[in-house]
């Protein structure tokens, strides 16, 4: 009884805090719009009108027909020469290269930013550098690199590498600081240097987490790579930018559909890959519903299936 009453008190506190935050958010939002909510009137109707007149149906030829310019595609199948395919493929290439190099850079810097690996005079400047790289969004870095190296995918790759180093670097040094002291002290007692401690202790201890971070960052860079094209940093975002300049919103809709499909595929692939390195993984039991439904509902469904079998 005492345990249930304590749980009830905690639950009431959670509800109280949640409601308070919601009310505070509404007050702040009201302040932002200066109490004038008139802009919302007719918003739904405008959206429906815009959808019916500008967005739908999409321009499917962007996916299934070869682009007319530039004439650099030598594949017979038109799909592989379409603007949507070539643009998305370039975005995937940019995200892949940026994620790999950024991940390697993040591991190097995070090992010099973890307080259980290095002294403060090394830790502080390293953390300042990581804070600097992630303080600006990747699109700002893309603008900087477009000025430096010009319009094209290289600017986008450099921008994503820099942001990936800062973003993953913070996650990784926090993960490293969570490693138990015993393995690190044993490694130092054996006379291992910094690089050996990282390769023989840190990576084995945090390998699964680092892999999850790598897969997440790839998906993140794919999504943000589509935005970087808006400032001339290559990829499918460059096609989106040109379509918006010409008010071809049905073209934009086509590109957004392609991006959505690719992100969903990457999400399922990352789920499949992660299942190989987790101790509790059972590839055969993975299902489409397990991604969409909460765990408690999946447990009930599995229990009902077992009861039917027995």
C-alpha positions as CSV (number, residue, x, y, z in Angstrom):
1,X,0.0,0.0,0.0
2,X,2.8,2.4,0.9
3,X,4.5,1.7,-2.4
4,X,1.4,2.3,-4.4
5,X,0.7,5.6,-2.6
6,X,4.3,6.8,-3.3
7,X,3.8,5.9,-6.9
8,X,0.6,7.9,-7.0
9,X,2.2,10.9,-5.5
10,X,5.0,10.8,-8.1
11,X,2.5,10.4,-10.9
12,X,0.5,13.4,-9.6
13,X,3.8,15.4,-9.6
14,X,4.5,14.4,-13.2
15,X,1.0,15.5,-14.2
16,X,1.3,18.8,-12.4
17,X,4.6,19.6,-14.0
18,X,3.4,18.6,-17.4
19,X,0.3,20.7,-17.2
20,X,2.3,23.6,-15.8
21,X,4.7,23.4,-18.8
22,X,1.9,23.2,-21.3
23,X,0.2,26.3,-19.8
24,X,3.6,28.2,-19.7
25,X,4.2,27.2,-23.3
26,X,0.7,28.6,-24.3
27,X,1.4,31.9,-22.5
28,X,4.8,32.2,-24.3
29,X,3.2,31.4,-27.6
30,X,0.5,34.0,-27.0
31,X,3.3,36.5,-26.3
32,X,5.0,35.6,-29.5
33,X,1.9,36.2,-31.6
34,X,1.1,39.3,-29.5
35,X,-2.3,38.0,-28.7
36,X,-3.4,38.1,-32.3
37,X,-4.6,34.7,-33.4
38,X,-6.4,36.0,-36.5
39,X,-3.8,34.6,-38.8
40,X,-5.1,31.1,-38.0
41,X,-8.5,31.9,-39.4
42,X,-9.0,30.3,-42.7
43,X,-5.6,28.6,-42.4
44,X,-7.0,25.1,-43.0
45,X,-9.0,26.2,-46.0
46,X,-5.9,27.9,-47.5
47,X,-3.9,24.7,-46.9
48,X,-6.5,22.5,-48.6
49,X,-6.7,25.0,-51.6
50,X,-2.9,25.0,-51.9
51,X,-2.7,21.3,-51.7
52,X,-5.3,20.8,-54.5
53,X,-4.1,23.6,-56.8
54,X,-0.3,23.5,-56.3
55,X,1.0,20.4,-54.6
56,X,-1.2,17.5,-56.0
57,X,-0.7,15.6,-58.2
58,X,3.1,15.5,-58.1
59,X,5.2,15.6,-61.2
60,X,5.9,11.9,-61.5
61,X,8.0,12.5,-64.6
62,X,10.8,13.7,-62.3
63,X,11.1,10.1,-61.0
64,X,10.4,8.0,-64.1
65,X,11.8,10.1,-67.0
66,X,15.4,11.0,-67.8
67,X,16.5,14.6,-67.2
68,X,17.2,16.7,-70.3
69,X,20.1,18.6,-68.8
70,X,22.9,18.0,-68.1
71,X,23.2,15.1,-70.6
72,X,25.7,13.1,-68.5
73,X,23.7,9.9,-67.8
74,X,24.6,6.9,-69.9
75,X,22.2,4.4,-68.4
76,X,19.4,3.0,-70.6
77,X,16.8,2.9,-67.8
78,X,15.3,6.4,-67.6
79,X,14.6,6.1,-63.8
80,X,18.4,6.1,-63.2
81,X,18.7,9.3,-65.1
82,X,15.8,11.1,-63.6
83,X,16.3,14.3,-61.5
84,X,14.8,12.7,-58.4
85,X,17.1,9.7,-58.5
86,X,20.3,11.6,-59.4
87,X,19.6,14.3,-56.9
88,X,18.8,11.8,-54.1
89,X,21.8,9.7,-55.0
90,X,24.1,12.7,-54.7
91,X,22.6,13.5,-51.3
92,X,23.1,9.9,-50.1
93,X,26.8,10.1,-51.3
94,X,27.3,13.4,-49.5
95,X,25.7,12.0,-46.3
96,X,27.7,8.8,-46.4
97,X,31.1,10.5,-46.8
98,X,30.3,13.2,-44.2
99,X,29.1,10.6,-41.7
100,X,32.1,8.4,-42.0
101,X,34.7,11.1,-41.8
102,X,32.7,13.0,-39.2
103,X,32.4,9.8,-37.1
104,X,36.1,9.2,-37.2
105,X,36.8,12.8,-36.3
106,X,34.3,12.6,-33.5
107,X,36.0,9.6,-31.9
108,X,39.4,11.3,-32.1
109,X,38.2,14.5,-30.5
110,X,35.8,12.9,-27.9
111,X,38.7,10.8,-26.6
112,X,40.4,14.1,-25.7
113,X,37.2,15.6,-24.2
114,X,36.4,12.9,-21.7
115,X,37.4,13.8,-18.2
116,X,38.3,10.2,-17.3
117,X,40.8,10.0,-20.1
118,X,42.7,13.3,-20.2
119,X,43.6,16.2,-17.9
120,X,41.7,19.5,-17.8
121,X,44.2,21.5,-19.9
122,X,43.5,19.2,-22.8
123,X,39.8,18.6,-22.0
124,X,38.7,22.3,-21.9
125,X,40.0,23.4,-25.4
126,X,38.7,20.2,-27.0
127,X,35.3,20.7,-25.6
128,X,35.3,24.4,-26.7
129,X,36.1,23.3,-30.2
130,X,33.3,20.7,-30.2
131,X,30.9,23.3,-28.9
132,X,31.9,25.7,-31.7
133,X,31.3,23.2,-34.4
134,X,27.8,22.3,-33.2
135,X,26.8,25.8,-32.1
136,X,26.0,26.7,-35.7
137,X,23.6,24.5,-37.7
138,X,25.0,22.7,-40.7
139,X,23.2,25.0,-43.1
140,X,25.2,28.0,-41.8
141,X,28.4,26.0,-42.2
142,X,27.2,25.2,-45.8
143,X,26.9,28.9,-46.6
144,X,30.4,29.4,-45.3
145,X,31.9,26.6,-47.4
146,X,29.9,27.7,-50.5
147,X,31.8,31.0,-50.2
148,X,35.1,29.2,-49.6
149,X,34.9,26.3,-52.2
150,X,32.0,27.4,-54.4
151,X,28.6,25.9,-55.2
152,X,28.4,22.1,-55.3
153,X,28.4,19.0,-53.1
154,X,31.9,19.5,-51.7
155,X,30.6,22.5,-49.6
156,X,27.7,20.3,-48.3
157,X,30.1,17.5,-47.4
158,X,32.5,19.8,-45.5
159,X,29.6,21.4,-43.6
160,X,28.1,18.1,-42.6
161,X,31.6,16.7,-41.5
162,X,32.2,19.7,-39.3
163,X,28.7,19.5,-37.7
164,X,28.9,15.7,-37.3
165,X,32.2,16.0,-35.4
166,X,30.7,18.5,-33.0
167,X,27.4,16.7,-32.5
168,X,28.7,13.1,-32.2
169,X,31.7,14.3,-30.3
170,X,29.6,15.5,-27.4
171,X,27.5,12.3,-27.4
172,X,30.6,10.2,-27.5
173,X,32.6,11.8,-24.7
174,X,29.5,11.6,-22.5
175,X,29.3,7.9,-23.3
176,X,33.1,7.5,-22.6
177,X,32.7,9.2,-19.2
178,X,30.1,6.6,-18.3
179,X,32.6,3.7,-18.6
180,X,33.4,2.0,-15.3
181,X,36.7,3.0,-13.7
182,X,38.0,-0.5,-13.3
183,X,38.8,-1.3,-17.0
184,X,40.4,2.1,-17.4
185,X,42.5,1.8,-14.3
186,X,43.5,-1.7,-15.3
187,X,44.6,-0.5,-18.7
188,X,46.7,2.3,-17.1
189,X,48.2,-0.2,-14.7
190,X,49.3,-2.3,-17.7
191,X,51.1,0.8,-19.1
192,X,48.8,1.4,-22.1
193,X,49.0,4.8,-23.7
194,X,46.0,7.0,-24.7
195,X,45.5,5.5,-28.2
196,X,45.7,2.0,-26.8
197,X,43.2,2.7,-24.1
198,X,40.8,4.1,-26.7
199,X,41.2,1.1,-29.1
200,X,41.3,-1.7,-26.5
201,X,39.0,-0.4,-23.8
202,X,36.8,2.5,-25.0
203,X,35.7,1.1,-28.4
204,X,34.9,-2.4,-27.1
205,X,33.0,-1.0,-24.1
206,X,31.0,1.6,-26.1
207,X,31.0,-0.1,-29.6
208,X,27.2,-0.7,-29.7
209,X,26.3,2.8,-28.7
210,X,28.8,4.3,-31.2
211,X,27.2,2.1,-33.9
212,X,23.7,3.4,-33.0
213,X,25.1,7.0,-33.1
214,X,26.7,6.3,-36.5
215,X,23.4,5.1,-38.0
216,X,21.4,7.9,-36.5
217,X,23.9,10.5,-37.8
218,X,23.7,9.0,-41.3
219,X,19.9,9.4,-41.3
220,X,20.3,12.9,-39.9
221,X,22.8,13.9,-42.6
222,X,20.5,12.6,-45.3
223,X,17.7,14.7,-44.0
224,X,19.9,17.8,-43.6
225,X,21.7,17.2,-46.9
226,X,18.4,17.8,-48.6
227,X,18.2,21.2,-46.9
228,X,21.8,22.2,-47.7
229,X,21.0,22.2,-51.4
230,X,18.8,25.2,-50.8
231,X,22.0,27.3,-50.3
232,X,23.8,25.7,-53.3
233,X,25.5,22.8,-51.4
234,X,24.4,20.1,-53.9
235,X,22.1,17.2,-53.7
236,X,18.4,16.9,-54.2
237,X,17.9,20.2,-52.2
238,X,19.3,22.0,-55.2
239,X,16.5,20.7,-57.4
240,X,14.0,21.7,-54.6
241,X,15.4,25.2,-54.5
242,X,15.2,25.7,-58.3
243,X,11.6,24.3,-58.3
244,X,10.6,26.8,-55.5
245,X,12.1,29.7,-57.4
246,X,9.9,28.8,-60.4
247,X,6.9,28.2,-58.1
248,X,6.7,24.6,-59.3
249,X,5.4,23.3,-56.0
250,X,4.2,20.0,-57.5
251,X,7.8,19.3,-58.4
252,X,8.7,20.1,-54.7
253,X,6.1,17.6,-53.6
254,X,7.6,14.9,-55.8
255,X,11.1,15.5,-54.3
256,X,9.6,15.4,-50.7
257,X,7.9,12.1,-51.4
258,X,11.2,10.6,-52.6
259,X,13.0,11.9,-49.5
260,X,10.3,10.4,-47.2
261,X,10.6,7.0,-48.9
262,X,14.4,7.0,-48.6
263,X,14.3,8.1,-44.9
264,X,11.8,5.3,-44.1
265,X,14.0,2.7,-45.9
266,X,17.1,4.0,-44.0
267,X,15.2,3.7,-40.7
268,X,14.3,0.1,-41.3
269,X,17.8,-0.8,-42.5
270,X,19.3,0.8,-39.4
271,X,16.9,-1.2,-37.2
272,X,18.0,-4.4,-39.0
273,X,21.7,-3.6,-38.7
274,X,21.5,-2.7,-35.0
275,X,19.8,-6.0,-34.3
276,X,23.0,-7.8,-35.3
277,X,25.1,-6.2,-32.5
278,X,22.6,-6.3,-29.6
279,X,22.7,-9.2,-27.3
280,X,18.9,-9.5,-27.1
281,X,18.3,-9.3,-30.9
282,X,16.2,-11.9,-32.7
283,X,16.2,-11.1,-36.3
284,X,13.4,-13.5,-37.1
285,X,11.1,-11.8,-34.6
286,X,11.5,-8.3,-36.0
287,X,8.4,-7.1,-37.7
288,X,7.0,-4.0,-39.3
289,X,4.5,-3.6,-36.4
290,X,7.3,-3.7,-33.9
291,X,8.6,-0.4,-35.3
292,X,5.2,1.3,-35.3
293,X,3.5,0.0,-32.1
294,X,4.5,0.5,-28.5
295,X,6.3,-2.3,-26.7
296,X,3.4,-3.1,-24.3
297,X,1.0,-3.5,-27.2
298,X,3.4,-5.8,-29.1
299,X,3.8,-7.9,-25.9
300,X,0.0,-8.4,-25.7
301,X,-0.2,-9.3,-29.4
302,X,2.6,-11.8,-29.0
303,X,1.0,-13.3,-25.9
304,X,-2.3,-13.7,-27.8
305,X,-0.5,-15.4,-30.7
306,X,1.1,-17.9,-28.3
307,X,-2.2,-18.6,-26.6
308,X,-3.8,-19.4,-30.0
309,X,-0.9,-21.8,-30.8
310,X,-1.2,-23.6,-27.5
